[in-house]
Amino acid sequence: MASSCIVKILETTEIKPSPEFPNFASESTLPLTLFDTFWFQIPPVERLFFYHLNDLTPADFSSEILPKLKHSLSLTLHHYLPIAGSLKWPSHAPKPFISYTPNNGVSLTVAESNADFHRLTGNGIYEAVELHPLIPHLKSSDDSASILALQITLFPGKGFSIGITAHHTVLDGKTTTMFMKSWAYLCKQRNIQNSHQLPPELTPVFDRDVIRDPTGFDLDMLYLNQWLTYTISNKSLKVSTDKGAAPNLVRATVTITPEDFKKMREKVFSKSPDTSKTLHLSTFALTLGYVSSCLVKARGGAGDRS
């Protein structure tokens, strides 16, 4: 049974892109591509980062950490302006598009929790629903949807977490990772007031002309129309609020060591010795195979069957 914990909302605000840059943008739009509409109605992607800071007091958090996180987030959003905007789908438009105005910003919730920080960040088993209060919700309606929502939660004396909810149509894994790395890069600059440029590997590109449909079949609309055939409301940007976690689902972290990978490779090669010189078994492939065999065993099957 999930432990009883309280998450107290301290602040709900909106962080806008910093106007400190000389080329601060005005209103703009960005079309969706075939790589965007492919994920149109996939539920929002949720991520949670924990930061250990022993003896972190609410006063230090409010006066030192939170202001720097907010300011560096504002600087980061200037480089990722579309994220500060929203998805729009007017009745006359054939497909949604990304819209940004200078009044737009990202929703940021600041909270405090009395949950067991070390248990949530440890490798032990706990119920998945215990993480839900640390994740923000995306605002959405039929014709508009937020792209990103953030929540910073303080665990007094232990550390803090950053929860992210991202609209998958706009933010894939690569983009979200770049955004978080950019935020971290700017936040750790000693003189954040005068150091707000990103290195090339973290600088995003929004030029849609580089993305071409080689088939000529308008795949962006094809994907979108396929999604719409599964919905009751033909044109809606409402996102699913169901996290899909039954009360009896649990989470745990399993660590696979280099020695474990070595044993797995040896086991595979022992069954197929002729492929030992030509078959490359990456850690990803081995992990996927191991997890798949565990799922088979959990359902009552033989994990070593071919």
C-alpha positions as CSV (number, residue, x, y, z in Angstrom):
1,M,0.0,0.0,0.0
2,A,1.3,3.4,-0.9
3,S,2.7,5.5,1.9
4,S,0.7,8.5,2.9
5,C,2.5,11.7,1.8
6,I,1.5,15.3,1.3
7,V,2.5,17.5,-1.6
8,K,1.8,21.1,-0.8
9,I,1.7,23.6,-3.8
10,L,3.8,26.6,-2.9
11,E,3.6,28.5,-6.2
12,T,2.1,28.3,-9.6
13,T,3.6,30.6,-12.2
14,E,4.5,30.9,-15.8
15,I,8.1,31.3,-17.0
16,K,8.5,33.3,-20.2
17,P,11.5,33.3,-22.5
18,S,14.0,35.9,-21.5
19,P,13.8,39.3,-23.3
20,E,17.4,40.0,-22.6
21,F,18.6,38.9,-26.0
22,P,18.9,41.5,-28.8
23,N,17.0,39.3,-31.3
24,F,14.0,38.6,-29.1
25,A,11.3,37.1,-31.3
26,S,7.8,38.4,-31.9
27,E,4.8,36.3,-32.8
28,S,5.6,33.2,-35.0
29,T,4.2,29.9,-36.1
30,L,5.8,26.6,-36.9
31,P,4.2,23.8,-39.0
32,L,4.1,20.2,-37.9
33,T,6.0,17.7,-40.0
34,L,5.4,14.0,-40.7
35,F,7.7,13.2,-37.8
36,D,5.3,15.2,-35.5
37,T,1.9,14.0,-36.7
38,F,3.1,10.4,-36.4
39,W,2.9,10.8,-32.6
40,F,-0.2,13.0,-32.6
41,Q,-2.3,11.3,-29.9
42,I,0.3,9.5,-28.0
43,P,-0.2,10.4,-24.3
44,P,2.2,13.1,-22.9
45,V,5.7,11.9,-21.9
46,E,6.5,12.2,-18.3
47,R,10.0,12.4,-16.8
48,L,11.2,12.9,-13.3
49,F,14.7,13.9,-12.2
50,F,15.9,13.8,-8.6
51,Y,18.7,15.9,-7.1
52,H,20.3,14.9,-3.8
53,L,21.2,17.9,-1.6
54,N,21.6,16.9,2.0
55,D,20.6,19.5,4.6
56,L,18.6,21.6,2.0
57,T,16.5,24.0,4.0
58,P,13.3,25.7,2.6
59,A,15.1,29.1,3.0
60,D,18.1,28.0,1.0
61,F,15.9,26.5,-1.7
62,S,13.7,29.6,-2.0
63,S,16.6,32.1,-1.9
64,E,19.3,30.3,-3.8
65,I,18.2,27.4,-5.9
66,L,14.8,28.3,-7.1
67,P,15.6,31.8,-8.4
68,K,18.6,30.4,-10.4
69,L,16.4,27.6,-11.8
70,K,13.8,30.1,-12.9
71,H,16.2,32.5,-14.5
72,S,18.2,29.8,-16.4
73,L,14.9,28.3,-17.5
74,S,13.9,31.7,-18.9
75,L,17.2,31.9,-20.8
76,T,16.8,28.4,-22.1
77,L,13.3,29.0,-23.4
78,H,14.7,31.8,-25.6
79,H,16.6,29.2,-27.5
80,Y,13.6,26.9,-27.6
81,L,10.8,29.5,-28.3
82,P,8.3,27.0,-29.8
83,I,8.3,25.1,-26.5
84,A,7.0,28.2,-24.7
85,G,4.1,28.4,-27.2
86,S,1.3,26.0,-27.7
87,L,-0.3,23.7,-30.3
88,K,-3.2,25.4,-32.0
89,W,-5.9,23.9,-34.3
90,P,-8.4,26.5,-35.5
91,S,-11.6,25.2,-37.2
92,H,-10.4,26.4,-40.6
93,A,-6.9,24.7,-40.4
94,P,-6.4,21.3,-41.9
95,K,-3.9,20.3,-39.3
96,P,-2.5,21.7,-36.0
97,F,0.5,24.0,-35.8
98,I,2.8,25.5,-33.2
99,S,2.1,29.1,-32.2
100,Y,4.2,31.4,-30.2
101,T,3.6,35.0,-28.9
102,P,5.8,37.1,-26.5
103,N,3.0,36.6,-23.9
104,N,3.5,32.8,-23.9
105,G,5.4,30.9,-21.3
106,V,5.8,27.5,-19.7
107,S,3.7,26.5,-16.6
108,L,5.9,26.0,-13.6
109,T,4.6,24.6,-10.3
110,V,6.7,24.8,-7.1
111,A,5.8,22.3,-4.4
112,E,7.0,20.7,-1.2
113,S,6.7,17.1,-0.3
114,N,7.1,15.0,2.9
115,A,7.6,11.8,0.9
116,D,10.5,9.5,1.6
117,F,13.1,10.9,-0.8
118,H,15.6,8.1,-0.4
119,R,12.9,5.4,-1.0
120,L,11.7,7.1,-4.2
121,T,15.2,7.4,-5.5
122,G,16.4,4.0,-4.3
123,N,16.3,0.6,-6.0
124,G,13.6,-0.9,-3.8
125,I,10.0,-1.6,-4.8
126,Y,7.3,1.0,-4.3
127,E,3.9,1.8,-5.8
128,A,4.0,3.7,-9.1
129,V,1.2,6.1,-8.0
130,E,3.5,7.6,-5.4
131,L,5.3,9.5,-8.2
132,H,2.2,11.0,-9.7
133,P,2.0,14.1,-7.4
134,L,5.5,15.1,-8.5
135,I,4.4,15.3,-12.2
136,P,2.6,18.4,-13.6
137,H,-0.4,18.3,-15.9
138,L,-0.6,19.7,-19.5
139,K,-3.4,22.2,-20.1
140,S,-5.4,21.3,-23.2
141,S,-8.7,22.0,-25.0
142,D,-10.1,21.1,-28.4
143,D,-8.3,23.9,-30.2
144,S,-5.2,24.5,-28.0
145,A,-2.7,22.5,-26.0
146,S,0.4,23.4,-23.9
147,I,3.6,21.9,-25.1
148,L,5.5,21.6,-21.8
149,A,4.8,21.8,-18.1
150,L,7.3,21.7,-15.2
151,Q,7.1,21.0,-11.5
152,I,9.9,21.6,-9.0
153,T,9.3,19.8,-5.7
154,L,11.3,20.4,-2.5
155,F,12.1,17.6,-0.1
156,P,13.4,19.5,2.9
157,G,16.7,18.2,4.2
158,K,17.0,15.7,1.3
159,G,16.9,17.5,-2.1
160,F,14.4,18.3,-4.8
161,S,12.9,16.9,-8.0
162,I,12.0,18.3,-11.4
163,G,9.0,16.8,-13.1
164,I,8.4,17.2,-16.8
165,T,5.3,16.6,-18.8
166,A,5.8,17.0,-22.6
167,H,3.5,16.9,-25.6
168,H,4.9,14.1,-27.7
169,T,3.7,15.7,-31.0
170,V,6.2,18.5,-30.5
171,L,8.8,17.0,-28.1
172,D,10.4,13.7,-28.9
173,G,13.1,12.1,-26.7
174,K,16.0,13.8,-28.4
175,T,14.5,17.3,-28.2
176,T,13.5,16.9,-24.5
177,T,17.0,15.7,-23.6
178,M,18.6,18.6,-25.5
179,F,16.3,21.0,-23.6
180,M,17.1,19.6,-20.2
181,K,20.8,19.6,-21.0
182,S,20.6,23.2,-22.2
183,W,18.8,24.2,-19.0
184,A,21.4,22.5,-16.9
185,Y,24.2,24.0,-18.9
186,L,22.9,27.6,-18.4
187,C,22.0,27.0,-14.8
188,K,25.6,25.9,-13.8
189,Q,27.2,29.0,-15.4
190,R,28.9,31.0,-12.6
191,N,28.0,34.3,-14.2
192,I,24.6,33.5,-15.5
193,Q,23.8,37.1,-16.3
194,N,26.5,37.4,-19.0
195,S,26.7,33.8,-20.1
196,H,23.6,32.7,-21.9
197,Q,24.8,31.2,-25.2
198,L,24.5,27.5,-25.9
199,P,27.2,25.3,-27.4
200,P,26.5,24.1,-31.0
201,E,25.5,20.6,-29.9
202,L,22.7,22.0,-27.7
203,T,21.5,24.6,-30.1
204,P,18.2,23.5,-31.8
205,V,17.3,24.0,-35.4
206,F,13.7,24.8,-36.4
207,D,14.1,24.9,-40.2
208,R,11.3,22.8,-41.5
209,D,12.6,23.0,-45.1
210,V,15.3,20.4,-44.3
211,I,12.5,17.8,-43.7
212,R,11.1,16.5,-47.0
213,D,8.5,13.8,-47.7
214,P,10.3,11.4,-50.1
215,T,7.0,9.6,-50.9
216,G,5.0,12.6,-52.2
217,F,2.0,11.2,-50.4
218,D,1.7,13.9,-47.8
219,L,2.5,11.6,-44.9
220,D,1.9,14.3,-42.3
221,M,-1.8,14.4,-43.2
222,L,-1.9,10.6,-43.7
223,Y,-0.7,10.0,-40.2
224,L,-3.0,12.7,-38.8
225,N,-6.1,11.3,-40.5
226,Q,-5.2,7.8,-39.3
227,W,-5.2,9.1,-35.7
228,L,-8.5,10.8,-36.2
229,T,-10.2,7.6,-37.3
230,Y,-9.7,6.3,-33.8
231,T,-11.3,9.2,-32.0
232,I,-14.9,10.3,-31.5
233,S,-14.1,14.0,-31.8
234,N,-12.5,14.5,-35.2
235,K,-10.6,17.6,-34.3
236,S,-9.4,17.9,-30.8
237,L,-6.1,18.6,-29.1
238,K,-7.2,17.4,-25.7
239,V,-4.6,15.2,-24.1
240,S,-5.2,12.1,-22.0
241,T,-5.2,12.8,-18.3
242,D,-5.3,9.1,-17.4
243,K,-1.8,8.0,-16.3
244,G,-2.8,4.4,-16.9
245,A,-1.4,3.2,-13.6
246,A,-3.5,0.6,-11.7
247,P,-3.2,0.8,-7.9
248,N,-1.3,-2.5,-7.8
249,L,1.5,-1.5,-10.2
250,V,5.0,-1.1,-8.7
251,R,8.3,0.3,-9.7
252,A,11.8,-0.8,-9.0
253,T,15.3,-0.2,-10.4
254,V,17.5,-3.2,-11.5
255,T,21.2,-2.7,-12.1
256,I,22.9,-4.8,-14.7
257,T,26.7,-4.8,-14.1
258,P,29.5,-5.3,-16.7
259,E,30.0,-8.8,-15.3
260,D,26.3,-9.5,-15.9
261,F,26.6,-8.4,-19.6
262,K,29.7,-10.6,-20.0
263,K,27.9,-13.6,-18.7
264,M,24.9,-12.9,-21.1
265,R,27.3,-12.6,-24.1
266,E,29.0,-15.9,-23.1
267,K,25.6,-17.6,-22.8
268,V,24.5,-16.4,-26.3
269,F,27.8,-17.4,-27.9
270,S,27.7,-20.8,-26.2
271,K,24.4,-21.6,-28.0
272,S,25.6,-20.2,-31.3
273,P,29.4,-20.6,-31.4
274,D,29.6,-19.9,-35.1
275,T,28.4,-16.4,-34.7
276,S,30.8,-15.4,-31.9
277,K,33.1,-13.6,-34.3
278,T,30.5,-11.8,-36.4
279,L,27.6,-11.1,-34.0
280,H,27.9,-7.8,-32.1
281,L,25.8,-7.8,-29.0
282,S,25.4,-4.3,-27.6
283,T,24.4,-3.6,-24.0
284,F,21.1,-2.3,-25.4
285,A,20.4,-5.6,-27.3
286,L,21.4,-7.7,-24.3
287,T,19.2,-5.6,-21.9
288,L,16.2,-5.9,-24.3
289,G,16.7,-9.6,-24.6
290,Y,17.0,-10.0,-20.8
291,V,13.9,-8.0,-20.1
292,S,11.9,-9.9,-22.7
293,S,12.9,-13.2,-21.2
294,C,11.9,-11.9,-17.7
295,L,8.5,-10.9,-19.1
296,V,8.0,-14.4,-20.5
297,K,8.9,-16.0,-17.2
298,A,6.6,-13.6,-15.3
299,R,3.7,-14.8,-17.5
300,G,4.5,-18.4,-16.7
301,G,6.6,-19.3,-19.8
302,A,10.1,-20.6,-20.2
303,G,12.5,-17.8,-20.4
304,D,15.1,-19.7,-22.4
305,R,12.8,-20.9,-25.1
306,S,13.8,-20.1,-28.7
